Amino acid sequence: MSDPKVGFIGLGAMGAPMAKRLLDWPGGLAVCDVRAEAVRPYTEAGADAADSPARLAEQATIISVAVVNDEQVRDVITGPEGLLRSGAPGTVVAVHSTISDRTAEELGAECATHGVEFVDAPVSGGAPGAKKGTLAVMVGGSEAAFERVLAPFGCFADLVVHAGPVGAGTRMKLARNLVHFIAFTAASEAQRLAEAAGLDITVLAKVVRHSDAVTGGPGAIMLRDRTAPIEEGDFWLPILRHVRDLGEKDLSLALELGARLDIPLPLAELALERLGPGLGVGASERQSK
């Protein structure tokens, strides 16, 4: 079976580098964007263009969508000039935008009435990952649809996982970004503490980026296949107890410093309370007192 032609809608900050990596896709590439200037570099490089999603669906049977929000995604798929107006049965529509999981499920059901496969396929790794081809893609959809998108997605991603049915890709992306943005908030709290202590926060930033690159950051403790309390004799018990003990010690010291400098550290307080239980090992005896 020959490689299918791929369509790409939305050539913005994320979509543009993703689509660029599809220019060498053996089956060919067709692109669509409301801005003519965004489309031009792709047609000059040999891609075809369409002036609407409906026209694009006449050319491609695997279509990636990377627009801004739920409203735009709905319009691209179900609008008057949307993909479903002309998408042939068997077409796969993959939405890379981070949308509501309920929107994904609703669009999946609507696509199914036209014989079109819908997958929610949000990405992680940002524009730098897209440019390098090192994105992670979390796919929600049928096993058959997942198999069909694996090869084209491999042009811009080096990790493509099947999260489950439609909606699961979005739910996994939301869980992943929960780590991301809570960590950003924690970083801002750390900067306030360091600044109050008279430290150069740009140097602190270098240290954080360096050590996270070595240790893996928050993902380094995401090692188990469930979140239940760890039982005695489990391999992970002594390891995560050690992580808890180090964390409780360092968080207590940071909170002591913050109190002396009159800098509130609400995330640190919450982390001290919930670190051990969150790791599945409970709070230490010192913290329980």
TAHUGI-V638802 format. One record per residue. N is the residue number from 0. RES is the residue in one small letter. SS is DSSP state (A for helix, B for strand, O for the rest). OMEGA is omega in whole degrees, -180 to 180 (none if undefined). Layout:
((N | RES | SS | OMEGA) (N | RES | SS | OMEGA))
This chain:
((0 | m | O | -177) (1 | s | O | 179) (2 | d | O | -179) (3 | p | O | 174) (4 | k | O | -178) (5 | v | B | 173) (6 | g | B | 179) (7 | f | B | -180) (8 | i | B | 179) (9 | g | O | -175) (10 | l | O | 179) (11 | g | O | -175) (12 | a | O | 178) (13 | m | O | -175) (14 | g | A | -177) (15 | a | A | 180) (16 | p | A | 176) (17 | m | A | -180) (18 | a | A | -180) (19 | k | A | -179) (20 | r | O | 176) (21 | l | O | -178) (22 | l | O | 180) (23 | d | O | 179) (24 | w | O | -174) (25 | p | O | -178) (26 | g | O | -179) (27 | g | O | -177) (28 | l | B | 171) (29 | a | B | -175) (30 | v | B | 180) (31 | c | B | 175) (32 | d | O | -180) (33 | v | O | -179) (34 | r | O | -179) (35 | a | A | -178) (36 | e | A | 177) (37 | a | A | -178) (38 | v | A | -170) (39 | r | A | -179) (40 | p | A | -178) (41 | y | A | 178) (42 | t | A | 177) (43 | e | A | 179) (44 | a | O | 175) (45 | g | O | 179) (46 | a | O | 172) (47 | d | B | -180) (48 | a | B | 175) (49 | a | O | -177) (50 | d | O | 176) (51 | s | O | 175) (52 | p | A | -180) (53 | a | A | 178) (54 | r | A | 179) (55 | l | A | -179) (56 | a | A | 175) (57 | e | O | -175) (58 | q | O | -170) (59 | a | O | 179) (60 | t | O | 168) (61 | i | B | -172) (62 | i | B | 176) (63 | s | B | -180) (64 | v | B | 180) (65 | a | O | 177) (66 | v | O | -164) (67 | v | O | -169) (68 | n | O | -178) (69 | d | A | -177) (70 | e | A | 180) (71 | q | A | 178) (72 | v | A | 179) (73 | r | A | -178) (74 | d | A | -180) (75 | v | A | -176) (76 | i | A | -171) (77 | t | A | -178) (78 | g | O | -178) (79 | p | O | 177) (80 | e | O | -176) (81 | g | O | -177) (82 | l | A | -176) (83 | l | A | 178) (84 | r | A | -175) (85 | s | O | -178) (86 | g | O | -179) (87 | a | O | 174) (88 | p | O | -177) (89 | g | O | 175) (90 | t | O | 175) (91 | v | B | 176) (92 | v | B | -178) (93 | a | B | -180) (94 | v | B | 179) (95 | h | O | 178) (96 | s | O | 175) (97 | t | O | -177) (98 | i | O | 175) (99 | s | O | 177) (100 | d | A | 177) (101 | r | A | 175) (102 | t | A | 179) (103 | a | A | -179) (104 | e | A | 179) (105 | e | A | 179) (106 | l | A | 176) (107 | g | A | 179) (108 | a | A | 179) (109 | e | A | 179) (110 | c | A | -178) (111 | a | A | 179) (112 | t | O | 178) (113 | h | O | -178) (114 | g | O | -179) (115 | v | O | 177) (116 | e | B | 177) (117 | f | B | 170) (118 | v | B | 169) (119 | d | B | -171) (120 | a | B | 179) (121 | p | B | -175) (122 | v | B | 176) (123 | s | B | -179) (124 | g | O | 175) (125 | g | A | -180) (126 | a | A | 177) (127 | p | A | 178) (128 | g | A | 179) (129 | a | A | -179) (130 | k | A | -178) (131 | k | A | -175) (132 | g | O | -176) (133 | t | O | 176) (134 | l | B | 165) (135 | a | B | 179) (136 | v | B | -179) (137 | m | B | -169) (138 | v | B | 171) (139 | g | B | -178) (140 | g | O | -180) (141 | s | O | 177) (142 | e | A | -179) (143 | a | A | 179) (144 | a | A | 178) (145 | f | A | -180) (146 | e | A | -178) (147 | r | A | -177) (148 | v | A | -175) (149 | l | A | -175) (150 | a | A | 178) (151 | p | A | 177) (152 | f | A | 179) (153 | g | O | 176) (154 | c | O | -178) (155 | f | O | -178) (156 | a | B | 172) (157 | d | B | 171) (158 | l | B | 177) (159 | v | B | -177) (160 | v | B | 175) (161 | h | B | -175) (162 | a | B | -177) (163 | g | B | -179) (164 | p | O | 180) (165 | v | O | -177) (166 | g | O | -177) (167 | a | A | 178) (168 | g | A | 179) (169 | t | A | -180) (170 | r | A | 177) (171 | m | A | 178) (172 | k | A | 179) (173 | l | A | 177) (174 | a | A | 179) (175 | r | A | -178) (176 | n | A | 172) (177 | l | A | 176) (178 | v | A | -175) (179 | h | A | -171) (180 | f | A | 171) (181 | i | A | 177) (182 | a | A | 177) (183 | f | A | 180) (184 | t | A | 177) (185 | a | A | 179) (186 | a | A | 179) (187 | s | A | 177) (188 | e | A | 178) (189 | a | A | 179) (190 | q | A | 179) (191 | r | A | 178) (192 | l | A | -179) (193 | a | A | 180) (194 | e | A | 179) (195 | a | A | 179) (196 | a | O | 177) (197 | g | O | -178) (198 | l | O | 175) (199 | d | O | -174) (200 | i | A | 175) (201 | t | A | 176) (202 | v | A | 175) (203 | l | A | -180) (204 | a | A | 178) (205 | k | A | -179) (206 | v | A | -179) (207 | v | A | -179) (208 | r | A | -180) (209 | h | A | -176) (210 | s | A | 177) (211 | d | A | 178) (212 | a | A | -180) (213 | v | A | -173) (214 | t | A | -177) (215 | g | O | 178) (216 | g | A | -177) (217 | p | A | -179) (218 | g | A | -177) (219 | a | A | -180) (220 | i | A | -180) (221 | m | O | -168) (222 | l | O | -174) (223 | r | O | 180) (224 | d | O | 175) (225 | r | O | -175) (226 | t | O | -179) (227 | a | O | 175) (228 | p | O | -177) (229 | i | O | -177) (230 | e | O | 176) (231 | e | O | 180) (232 | g | O | 178) (233 | d | O | -180) (234 | f | A | -173) (235 | w | A | -173) (236 | l | A | -179) (237 | p | A | -179) (238 | i | A | -177) (239 | l | A | 170) (240 | r | A | 178) (241 | h | A | 177) (242 | v | A | 179) (243 | r | A | -177) (244 | d | A | 177) (245 | l | A | -178) (246 | g | A | 180) (247 | e | A | 179) (248 | k | A | -176) (249 | d | A | 177) (250 | l | A | 178) (251 | s | A | 179) (252 | l | A | 178) (253 | a | A | 179) (254 | l | A | 176) (255 | e | A | 178) (256 | l | A | 179) (257 | g | A | 179) (258 | a | A | 180) (259 | r | A | -178) (260 | l | A | -179) (261 | d | O | 178) (262 | i | O | 179) (263 | p | O | 179) (264 | l | O | -174) (265 | p | A | 179) (266 | l | A | 178) (267 | a | A | 178) (268 | e | A | 180) (269 | l | A | 179) (270 | a | A | 179) (271 | l | A | -179) (272 | e | A | -168) (273 | r | A | -176) (274 | l | A | -178) (275 | g | A | 177) (276 | p | A | 179) (277 | g | A | 178) (278 | l | A | 179) (279 | g | O | -177) (280 | v | O | -180) (281 | g | O | 178) (282 | a | O | 177) (283 | s | O | 178) (284 | e | A | 180) (285 | r | A | -178) (286 | q | A | -178) (287 | s | A | -176) (288 | k | O | none))
